[in-house]
Amino acid sequence: MANITLNVEGMSCNKCVARIENTLKELGAEGKVHLADKKVDVSYNESNLTLDAVKEAIEDQGYDVV
């Protein structure tokens, strides 16, 4: 399992939190959003998923991974 913290811009409410966490869950990853810090802790299996795929999934929801 890989664990990484991503800086994500554009999150502003609990709806954003749910959207990102659900998106990661659909990918097979686990995510914990820290709204005030604009960070997302992500755990994922590197043999099934790439970091680029994780970032792309978040960005596809309208957020910026910086």
N, CA, C and O atoms as a Maestro MAE file, in Angstrom:
{
 s_m_m2io_version
 :::
 2.0.0
}

f_m_ct {
 s_m_title
 :::
 protein
 m_atom[264] {
  # First column is atom index #
  i_m_mmod_type
  r_m_x_coord
  r_m_y_coord
  r_m_z_coord
  i_m_residue_number
  s_m_chain_name
  s_m_pdb_residue_name
  s_m_pdb_atom_name
  i_m_atomic_number
  :::
  1 25 0.845 -1.190 0.000 1 A "MET " " N  " 7
  2 3 0.000 0.000 0.000 1 A "MET " " CA " 6
  3 2 0.882 1.242 0.000 1 A "MET " " C  " 6
  4 15 1.860 1.338 0.741 1 A "MET " " O  " 8
  5 25 0.512 2.168 -0.836 2 A "ALA " " N  " 7
  6 3 1.191 3.464 -0.865 2 A "ALA " " CA " 6
  7 2 0.317 4.470 -0.121 2 A "ALA " " C  " 6
  8 15 -0.910 4.436 -0.214 2 A "ALA " " O  " 8
  9 25 0.963 5.355 0.609 3 A "ASN " " N  " 7
  10 3 0.272 6.423 1.327 3 A "ASN " " CA " 6
  11 2 0.882 7.746 0.902 3 A "ASN " " C  " 6
  12 15 2.101 7.914 0.919 3 A "ASN " " O  " 8
  13 25 0.024 8.685 0.521 4 A "ILE " " N  " 7
  14 3 0.509 9.990 0.072 4 A "ILE " " CA " 6
  15 2 -0.492 11.056 0.489 4 A "ILE " " C  " 6
  16 15 -1.691 10.802 0.601 4 A "ILE " " O  " 8
  17 25 0.030 12.256 0.716 5 A "THR " " N  " 7
  18 3 -0.825 13.399 1.006 5 A "THR " " CA " 6
  19 2 -0.731 14.357 -0.173 5 A "THR " " C  " 6
  20 15 0.357 14.780 -0.563 5 A "THR " " O  " 8
  21 25 -1.894 14.691 -0.734 6 A "LEU " " N  " 7
  22 3 -1.962 15.593 -1.878 6 A "LEU " " CA " 6
  23 2 -2.523 16.944 -1.451 6 A "LEU " " C  " 6
  24 15 -3.429 17.007 -0.620 6 A "LEU " " O  " 8
  25 25 -1.997 18.005 -2.008 7 A "ASN " " N  " 7
  26 3 -2.556 19.343 -1.819 7 A "ASN " " CA " 6
  27 2 -3.585 19.553 -2.920 7 A "ASN " " C  " 6
  28 15 -3.279 19.444 -4.108 7 A "ASN " " O  " 8
  29 25 -4.811 19.856 -2.502 8 A "VAL " " N  " 7
  30 3 -5.907 19.966 -3.464 8 A "VAL " " CA " 6
  31 2 -6.592 21.322 -3.291 8 A "VAL " " C  " 6
  32 15 -7.070 21.655 -2.206 8 A "VAL " " O  " 8
  33 25 -6.632 22.089 -4.365 9 A "GLU " " N  " 7
  34 3 -7.276 23.399 -4.356 9 A "GLU " " CA " 6
  35 2 -8.693 23.286 -4.909 9 A "GLU " " C  " 6
  36 15 -8.978 22.435 -5.752 9 A "GLU " " O  " 8
  37 25 -9.571 24.152 -4.424 10 A "GLY " " N  " 7
  38 3 -10.923 24.220 -4.953 10 A "GLY " " CA " 6
  39 2 -11.974 23.580 -4.063 10 A "GLY " " C  " 6
  40 15 -13.165 23.659 -4.363 10 A "GLY " " O  " 8
  41 25 -11.555 22.946 -2.972 11 A "MET " " N  " 7
  42 3 -12.517 22.339 -2.049 11 A "MET " " CA " 6
  43 2 -13.037 23.423 -1.111 11 A "MET " " C  " 6
  44 15 -12.263 24.216 -0.576 11 A "MET " " O  " 8
  45 25 -14.371 23.450 -0.914 12 A "SER " " N  " 7
  46 3 -14.913 24.517 -0.072 12 A "SER " " CA " 6
  47 2 -16.000 24.064 0.904 12 A "SER " " C  " 6
  48 15 -16.414 24.839 1.765 12 A "SER " " O  " 8
  49 25 -16.469 22.812 0.778 13 A "CYS " " N  " 7
  50 3 -17.581 22.400 1.641 13 A "CYS " " CA " 6
  51 2 -17.591 20.883 1.826 13 A "CYS " " C  " 6
  52 15 -16.777 20.164 1.247 13 A "CYS " " O  " 8
  53 25 -18.524 20.422 2.638 14 A "ASN " " N  " 7
  54 3 -18.634 18.988 2.898 14 A "ASN " " CA " 6
  55 2 -19.045 18.200 1.659 14 A "ASN " " C  " 6
  56 15 -18.750 17.010 1.549 14 A "ASN " " O  " 8
  57 25 -19.718 18.854 0.739 15 A "LYS " " N  " 7
  58 3 -20.063 18.195 -0.528 15 A "LYS " " CA " 6
  59 2 -18.792 17.863 -1.310 15 A "LYS " " C  " 6
  60 15 -18.695 16.805 -1.931 15 A "LYS " " O  " 8
  61 25 -17.828 18.771 -1.275 16 A "CYS " " N  " 7
  62 3 -16.535 18.533 -1.927 16 A "CYS " " CA " 6
  63 2 -15.828 17.346 -1.280 16 A "CYS " " C  " 6
  64 15 -15.257 16.499 -1.967 16 A "CYS " " O  " 8
  65 25 -15.871 17.296 0.039 17 A "VAL " " N  " 7
  66 3 -15.245 16.198 0.780 17 A "VAL " " CA " 6
  67 2 -15.845 14.872 0.329 17 A "VAL " " C  " 6
  68 15 -15.115 13.939 -0.005 17 A "VAL " " O  " 8
  69 25 -17.165 14.789 0.318 18 A "ALA " " N  " 7
  70 3 -17.844 13.554 -0.064 18 A "ALA " " CA " 6
  71 2 -17.535 13.178 -1.507 18 A "ALA " " C  " 6
  72 15 -17.326 12.004 -1.813 18 A "ALA " " O  " 8
  73 25 -17.505 14.164 -2.390 19 A "ARG " " N  " 7
  74 3 -17.246 13.893 -3.813 19 A "ARG " " CA " 6
  75 2 -15.861 13.266 -3.996 19 A "ARG " " C  " 6
  76 15 -15.714 12.274 -4.711 19 A "ARG " " O  " 8
  77 25 -14.855 13.844 -3.352 20 A "ILE " " N  " 7
  78 3 -13.490 13.333 -3.500 20 A "ILE " " CA " 6
  79 2 -13.353 11.957 -2.847 20 A "ILE " " C  " 6
  80 15 -12.783 11.043 -3.442 20 A "ILE " " O  " 8
  81 25 -13.870 11.807 -1.632 21 A "GLU " " N  " 7
  82 3 -13.749 10.522 -0.948 21 A "GLU " " CA " 6
  83 2 -14.477 9.415 -1.704 21 A "GLU " " C  " 6
  84 15 -13.977 8.293 -1.777 21 A "GLU " " O  " 8
  85 25 -15.644 9.709 -2.264 22 A "ASN " " N  " 7
  86 3 -16.389 8.708 -3.046 22 A "ASN " " CA " 6
  87 2 -15.669 8.365 -4.349 22 A "ASN " " C  " 6
  88 15 -15.645 7.208 -4.769 22 A "ASN " " O  " 8
  89 25 -15.084 9.378 -4.983 23 A "THR " " N  " 7
  90 3 -14.330 9.145 -6.216 23 A "THR " " CA " 6
  91 2 -13.159 8.208 -5.957 23 A "THR " " C  " 6
  92 15 -12.916 7.281 -6.730 23 A "THR " " O  " 8
  93 25 -12.440 8.449 -4.876 24 A "LEU " " N  " 7
  94 3 -11.300 7.593 -4.543 24 A "LEU " " CA " 6
  95 2 -11.758 6.177 -4.215 24 A "LEU " " C  " 6
  96 15 -11.107 5.204 -4.598 24 A "LEU " " O  " 8
  97 25 -12.866 6.063 -3.515 25 A "LYS " " N  " 7
  98 3 -13.406 4.748 -3.165 25 A "LYS " " CA " 6
  99 2 -13.759 3.964 -4.424 25 A "LYS " " C  " 6
  100 15 -13.501 2.763 -4.502 25 A "LYS " " O  " 8
  101 25 -14.351 4.642 -5.412 26 A "GLU " " N  " 7
  102 3 -14.700 3.988 -6.679 26 A "GLU " " CA " 6
  103 2 -13.464 3.473 -7.415 26 A "GLU " " C  " 6
  104 15 -13.533 2.485 -8.146 26 A "GLU " " O  " 8
  105 25 -12.332 4.152 -7.216 27 A "LEU " " N  " 7
  106 3 -11.075 3.724 -7.840 27 A "LEU " " CA " 6
  107 2 -10.452 2.534 -7.126 27 A "LEU " " C  " 6
  108 15 -9.602 1.843 -7.688 27 A "LEU " " O  " 8
  109 25 -10.873 2.292 -5.887 28 A "GLY " " N  " 7
  110 3 -10.261 1.245 -5.082 28 A "GLY " " CA " 6
  111 2 -9.229 1.796 -4.127 28 A "GLY " " C  " 6
  112 15 -8.415 1.050 -3.583 28 A "GLY " " O  " 8
  113 25 -9.260 3.103 -3.920 29 A "ALA " " N  " 7
  114 3 -8.340 3.759 -2.985 29 A "ALA " " CA " 6
  115 2 -9.136 4.241 -1.771 29 A "ALA " " C  " 6
  116 15 -10.365 4.301 -1.802 29 A "ALA " " O  " 8
  117 25 -8.424 4.575 -0.724 30 A "GLU " " N  " 7
  118 3 -9.042 5.158 0.451 30 A "GLU " " CA " 6
  119 2 -8.561 6.590 0.561 30 A "GLU " " C  " 6
  120 15 -7.376 6.869 0.379 30 A "GLU " " O  " 8
  121 25 -9.482 7.505 0.861 31 A "GLY " " N  " 7
  122 3 -9.107 8.902 0.978 31 A "GLY " " CA " 6
  123 2 -9.719 9.549 2.195 31 A "GLY " " C  " 6
  124 15 -10.855 9.252 2.566 31 A "GLY " " O  " 8
  125 25 -8.965 10.435 2.817 32 A "LYS " " N  " 7
  126 3 -9.448 11.226 3.941 32 A "LYS " " CA " 6
  127 2 -9.146 12.684 3.615 32 A "LYS " " C  " 6
  128 15 -7.983 13.077 3.514 32 A "LYS " " O  " 8
  129 25 -10.196 13.479 3.452 33 A "VAL " " N  " 7
  130 3 -10.044 14.883 3.091 33 A "VAL " " CA " 6
  131 2 -9.959 15.738 4.352 33 A "VAL " " C  " 6
  132 15 -10.747 15.576 5.284 33 A "VAL " " O  " 8
  133 25 -8.993 16.646 4.363 34 A "HIS " " N  " 7
  134 3 -8.829 17.631 5.428 34 A "HIS " " CA " 6
  135 2 -9.147 18.986 4.794 34 A "HIS " " C  " 6
  136 15 -8.274 19.650 4.235 34 A "HIS " " O  " 8
  137 25 -10.409 19.374 4.896 35 A "LEU " " N  " 7
  138 3 -10.916 20.550 4.190 35 A "LEU " " CA " 6
  139 2 -10.172 21.823 4.566 35 A "LEU " " C  " 6
  140 15 -9.776 22.585 3.683 35 A "LEU " " O  " 8
  141 25 -9.973 22.070 5.856 36 A "ALA " " N  " 7
  142 3 -9.332 23.302 6.315 36 A "ALA " " CA " 6
  143 2 -7.888 23.410 5.825 36 A "ALA " " C  " 6
  144 15 -7.398 24.504 5.546 36 A "ALA " " O  " 8
  145 25 -7.213 22.261 5.724 37 A "ASP " " N  " 7
  146 3 -5.806 22.249 5.293 37 A "ASP " " CA " 6
  147 2 -5.649 22.117 3.781 37 A "ASP " " C  " 6
  148 15 -4.545 22.243 3.251 37 A "ASP " " O  " 8
  149 25 -6.763 21.863 3.088 38 A "LYS " " N  " 7
  150 3 -6.744 21.637 1.636 38 A "LYS " " CA " 6
  151 2 -5.824 20.484 1.265 38 A "LYS " " C  " 6
  152 15 -5.045 20.563 0.315 38 A "LYS " " O  " 8
  153 25 -5.936 19.393 2.052 39 A "LYS " " N  " 7
  154 3 -5.109 18.212 1.828 39 A "LYS " " CA " 6
  155 2 -5.986 16.968 1.775 39 A "LYS " " C  " 6
  156 15 -7.056 16.909 2.383 39 A "LYS " " O  " 8
  157 25 -5.504 15.980 1.034 40 A "VAL " " N  " 7
  158 3 -6.186 14.696 0.951 40 A "VAL " " CA " 6
  159 2 -5.146 13.605 1.200 40 A "VAL " " C  " 6
  160 15 -4.160 13.496 0.472 40 A "VAL " " O  " 8
  161 25 -5.381 12.798 2.239 41 A "ASP " " N  " 7
  162 3 -4.540 11.634 2.506 41 A "ASP " " CA " 6
  163 2 -5.107 10.478 1.701 41 A "ASP " " C  " 6
  164 15 -6.293 10.164 1.796 41 A "ASP " " O  " 8
  165 25 -4.249 9.846 0.906 42 A "VAL " " N  " 7
  166 3 -4.701 8.764 0.028 42 A "VAL " " CA " 6
  167 2 -3.869 7.514 0.284 42 A "VAL " " C  " 6
  168 15 -2.642 7.576 0.369 42 A "VAL " " O  " 8
  169 25 -4.551 6.379 0.408 43 A "SER " " N  " 7
  170 3 -3.900 5.069 0.493 43 A "SER " " CA " 6
  171 2 -4.412 4.249 -0.685 43 A "SER " " C  " 6
  172 15 -5.616 4.182 -0.935 43 A "SER " " O  " 8
  173 25 -3.486 3.632 -1.397 44 A "TYR " " N  " 7
  174 3 -3.883 2.837 -2.560 44 A "TYR " " CA " 6
  175 2 -2.873 1.738 -2.822 44 A "TYR " " C  " 6
  176 15 -1.719 1.828 -2.402 44 A "TYR " " O  " 8
  177 25 -3.307 0.709 -3.511 45 A "ASN " " N  " 7
  178 3 -2.462 -0.417 -3.871 45 A "ASN " " CA " 6
  179 2 -1.748 -0.070 -5.180 45 A "ASN " " C  " 6
  180 15 -2.385 0.092 -6.221 45 A "ASN " " O  " 8
  181 25 -0.444 0.038 -5.116 46 A "GLU " " N  " 7
  182 3 0.341 0.440 -6.288 46 A "GLU " " CA " 6
  183 2 0.304 -0.580 -7.426 46 A "GLU " " C  " 6
  184 15 0.602 -0.236 -8.570 46 A "GLU " " O  " 8
  185 25 -0.051 -1.808 -7.132 47 A "SER " " N  " 7
  186 3 -0.117 -2.801 -8.208 47 A "SER " " CA " 6
  187 2 -1.421 -2.686 -8.998 47 A "SER " " C  " 6
  188 15 -1.531 -3.226 -10.099 47 A "SER " " O  " 8
  189 25 -2.414 -1.977 -8.431 48 A "ASN " " N  " 7
  190 3 -3.699 -1.816 -9.112 48 A "ASN " " CA " 6
  191 2 -3.965 -0.397 -9.607 48 A "ASN " " C  " 6
  192 15 -4.836 -0.190 -10.452 48 A "ASN " " O  " 8
  193 25 -3.229 0.574 -9.092 49 A "LEU " " N  " 7
  194 3 -3.545 1.972 -9.337 49 A "LEU " " CA " 6
  195 2 -2.271 2.804 -9.327 49 A "LEU " " C  " 6
  196 15 -1.354 2.531 -8.552 49 A "LEU " " O  " 8
  197 25 -2.212 3.822 -10.188 50 A "THR " " N  " 7
  198 3 -1.052 4.702 -10.207 50 A "THR " " CA " 6
  199 2 -1.388 6.035 -9.546 50 A "THR " " C  " 6
  200 15 -2.556 6.410 -9.441 50 A "THR " " O  " 8
  201 25 -0.370 6.734 -9.111 51 A "LEU " " N  " 7
  202 3 -0.556 8.057 -8.532 51 A "LEU " " CA " 6
  203 2 -1.175 8.997 -9.561 51 A "LEU " " C  " 6
  204 15 -2.032 9.812 -9.218 51 A "LEU " " O  " 8
  205 25 -0.754 8.891 -10.804 52 A "ASP " " N  " 7
  206 3 -1.325 9.733 -11.860 52 A "ASP " " CA " 6
  207 2 -2.825 9.496 -12.012 52 A "ASP " " C  " 6
  208 15 -3.584 10.438 -12.239 52 A "ASP " " O  " 8
  209 25 -3.253 8.241 -11.888 53 A "ALA " " N  " 7
  210 3 -4.688 7.928 -11.998 53 A "ALA " " CA " 6
  211 2 -5.459 8.541 -10.833 53 A "ALA " " C  " 6
  212 15 -6.580 9.018 -11.012 53 A "ALA " " O  " 8
  213 25 -4.867 8.529 -9.649 54 A "VAL " " N  " 7
  214 3 -5.497 9.135 -8.470 54 A "VAL " " CA " 6
  215 2 -5.657 10.639 -8.690 54 A "VAL " " C  " 6
  216 15 -6.735 11.195 -8.483 54 A "VAL " " O  " 8
  217 25 -4.578 11.284 -9.110 55 A "LYS " " N  " 7
  218 3 -4.619 12.729 -9.353 55 A "LYS " " CA " 6
  219 2 -5.638 13.075 -10.438 55 A "LYS " " C  " 6
  220 15 -6.405 14.027 -10.295 55 A "LYS " " O  " 8
  221 25 -5.642 12.306 -11.510 56 A "GLU " " N  " 7
  222 3 -6.553 12.561 -12.627 56 A "GLU " " CA " 6
  223 2 -8.013 12.433 -12.181 56 A "GLU " " C  " 6
  224 15 -8.861 13.226 -12.591 56 A "GLU " " O  " 8
  225 25 -8.302 11.442 -11.348 57 A "ALA " " N  " 7
  226 3 -9.673 11.246 -10.873 57 A "ALA " " CA " 6
  227 2 -10.142 12.442 -10.044 57 A "ALA " " C  " 6
  228 15 -11.294 12.863 -10.158 57 A "ALA " " O  " 8
  229 25 -9.263 12.984 -9.219 58 A "ILE " " N  " 7
  230 3 -9.602 14.163 -8.411 58 A "ILE " " CA " 6
  231 2 -9.791 15.374 -9.319 58 A "ILE " " C  " 6
  232 15 -10.742 16.137 -9.154 58 A "ILE " " O  " 8
  233 25 -8.897 15.543 -10.263 59 A "GLU " " N  " 7
  234 3 -8.987 16.676 -11.185 59 A "GLU " " CA " 6
  235 2 -10.229 16.584 -12.068 59 A "GLU " " C  " 6
  236 15 -10.808 17.609 -12.427 59 A "GLU " " O  " 8
  237 25 -10.642 15.371 -12.420 60 A "ASP " " N  " 7
  238 3 -11.849 15.184 -13.229 60 A "ASP " " CA " 6
  239 2 -13.106 15.644 -12.488 60 A "ASP " " C  " 6
  240 15 -14.138 15.897 -13.109 60 A "ASP " " O  " 8
  241 25 -13.017 15.748 -11.178 61 A "GLN " " N  " 7
  242 3 -14.145 16.228 -10.360 61 A "GLN " " CA " 6
  243 2 -14.145 17.754 -10.254 61 A "GLN " " C  " 6
  244 15 -15.035 18.338 -9.636 61 A "GLN " " O  " 8
  245 25 -13.143 18.395 -10.862 62 A "GLY " " N  " 7
  246 3 -13.111 19.858 -10.888 62 A "GLY " " CA " 6
  247 2 -12.169 20.502 -9.897 62 A "GLY " " C  " 6
  248 15 -12.241 21.710 -9.676 62 A "GLY " " O  " 8
  249 25 -11.280 19.718 -9.291 63 A "TYR " " N  " 7
  250 3 -10.340 20.248 -8.307 63 A "TYR " " CA " 6
  251 2 -8.944 20.251 -8.893 63 A "TYR " " C  " 6
  252 15 -8.673 19.545 -9.865 63 A "TYR " " O  " 8
  253 25 -8.064 21.034 -8.314 64 A "ASP " " N  " 7
  254 3 -6.670 21.109 -8.788 64 A "ASP " " CA " 6
  255 2 -5.752 20.465 -7.786 64 A "ASP " " C  " 6
  256 15 -5.701 20.876 -6.627 64 A "ASP " " O  " 8
  257 25 -5.013 19.443 -8.228 65 A "VAL " " N  " 7
  258 3 -3.992 18.823 -7.405 65 A "VAL " " CA " 6
  259 2 -2.697 19.583 -7.666 65 A "VAL " " C  " 6
  260 15 -2.198 19.601 -8.791 65 A "VAL " " O  " 8
  261 25 -2.159 20.208 -6.631 66 A "VAL " " N  " 7
  262 3 -0.962 21.043 -6.796 66 A "VAL " " CA " 6
  263 2 0.248 20.428 -6.117 66 A "VAL " " C  " 6
  264 15 1.337 21.000 -6.158 66 A "VAL " " O  " 8
  :::
 }
 m_bond[263] {
  # First column is bond index #
  i_m_from
  i_m_to
  i_m_order
  :::
  1 1 2 1
  2 2 3 1
  3 3 4 2
  4 3 5 1
  5 5 6 1
  6 6 7 1
  7 7 8 2
  8 7 9 1
  9 9 10 1
  10 10 11 1
  11 11 12 2
  12 11 13 1
  13 13 14 1
  14 14 15 1
  15 15 16 2
  16 15 17 1
  17 17 18 1
  18 18 19 1
  19 19 20 2
  20 19 21 1
  21 21 22 1
  22 22 23 1
  23 23 24 2
  24 23 25 1
  25 25 26 1
  26 26 27 1
  27 27 28 2
  28 27 29 1
  29 29 30 1
  30 30 31 1
  31 31 32 2
  32 31 33 1
  33 33 34 1
  34 34 35 1
  35 35 36 2
  36 35 37 1
  37 37 38 1
  38 38 39 1
  39 39 40 2
  40 39 41 1
  41 41 42 1
  42 42 43 1
  43 43 44 2
  44 43 45 1
  45 45 46 1
  46 46 47 1
  47 47 48 2
  48 47 49 1
  49 49 50 1
  50 50 51 1
  51 51 52 2
  52 51 53 1
  53 53 54 1
  54 54 55 1
  55 55 56 2
  56 55 57 1
  57 57 58 1
  58 58 59 1
  59 59 60 2
  60 59 61 1
  61 61 62 1
  62 62 63 1
  63 63 64 2
  64 63 65 1
  65 65 66 1
  66 66 67 1
  67 67 68 2
  68 67 69 1
  69 69 70 1
  70 70 71 1
  71 71 72 2
  72 71 73 1
  73 73 74 1
  74 74 75 1
  75 75 76 2
  76 75 77 1
  77 77 78 1
  78 78 79 1
  79 79 80 2
  80 79 81 1
  81 81 82 1
  82 82 83 1
  83 83 84 2
  84 83 85 1
  85 85 86 1
  86 86 87 1
  87 87 88 2
  88 87 89 1
  89 89 90 1
  90 90 91 1
  91 91 92 2
  92 91 93 1
  93 93 94 1
  94 94 95 1
  95 95 96 2
  96 95 97 1
  97 97 98 1
  98 98 99 1
  99 99 100 2
  100 99 101 1
  101 101 102 1
  102 102 103 1
  103 103 104 2
  104 103 105 1
  105 105 106 1
  106 106 107 1
  107 107 108 2
  108 107 109 1
  109 109 110 1
  110 110 111 1
  111 111 112 2
  112 111 113 1
  113 113 114 1
  114 114 115 1
  115 115 116 2
  116 115 117 1
  117 117 118 1
  118 118 119 1
  119 119 120 2
  120 119 121 1
  121 121 122 1
  122 122 123 1
  123 123 124 2
  124 123 125 1
  125 125 126 1
  126 126 127 1
  127 127 128 2
  128 127 129 1
  129 129 130 1
  130 130 131 1
  131 131 132 2
  132 131 133 1
  133 133 134 1
  134 134 135 1
  135 135 136 2
  136 135 137 1
  137 137 138 1
  138 138 139 1
  139 139 140 2
  140 139 141 1
  141 141 142 1
  142 142 143 1
  143 143 144 2
  144 143 145 1
  145 145 146 1
  146 146 147 1
  147 147 148 2
  148 147 149 1
  149 149 150 1
  150 150 151 1
  151 151 152 2
  152 151 153 1
  153 153 154 1
  154 154 155 1
  155 155 156 2
  156 155 157 1
  157 157 158 1
  158 158 159 1
  159 159 160 2
  160 159 161 1
  161 161 162 1
  162 162 163 1
  163 163 164 2
  164 163 165 1
  165 165 166 1
  166 166 167 1
  167 167 168 2
  168 167 169 1
  169 169 170 1
  170 170 171 1
  171 171 172 2
  172 171 173 1
  173 173 174 1
  174 174 175 1
  175 175 176 2
  176 175 177 1
  177 177 178 1
  178 178 179 1
  179 179 180 2
  180 179 181 1
  181 181 182 1
  182 182 183 1
  183 183 184 2
  184 183 185 1
  185 185 186 1
  186 186 187 1
  187 187 188 2
  188 187 189 1
  189 189 190 1
  190 190 191 1
  191 191 192 2
  192 191 193 1
  193 193 194 1
  194 194 195 1
  195 195 196 2
  196 195 197 1
  197 197 198 1
  198 198 199 1
  199 199 200 2
  200 199 201 1
  201 201 202 1
  202 202 203 1
  203 203 204 2
  204 203 205 1
  205 205 206 1
  206 206 207 1
  207 207 208 2
  208 207 209 1
  209 209 210 1
  210 210 211 1
  211 211 212 2
  212 211 213 1
  213 213 214 1
  214 214 215 1
  215 215 216 2
  216 215 217 1
  217 217 218 1
  218 218 219 1
  219 219 220 2
  220 219 221 1
  221 221 222 1
  222 222 223 1
  223 223 224 2
  224 223 225 1
  225 225 226 1
  226 226 227 1
  227 227 228 2
  228 227 229 1
  229 229 230 1
  230 230 231 1
  231 231 232 2
  232 231 233 1
  233 233 234 1
  234 234 235 1
  235 235 236 2
  236 235 237 1
  237 237 238 1
  238 238 239 1
  239 239 240 2
  240 239 241 1
  241 241 242 1
  242 242 243 1
  243 243 244 2
  244 243 245 1
  245 245 246 1
  246 246 247 1
  247 247 248 2
  248 247 249 1
  249 249 250 1
  250 250 251 1
  251 251 252 2
  252 251 253 1
  253 253 254 1
  254 254 255 1
  255 255 256 2
  256 255 257 1
  257 257 258 1
  258 258 259 1
  259 259 260 2
  260 259 261 1
  261 261 262 1
  262 262 263 1
  263 263 264 2
  :::
 }
}
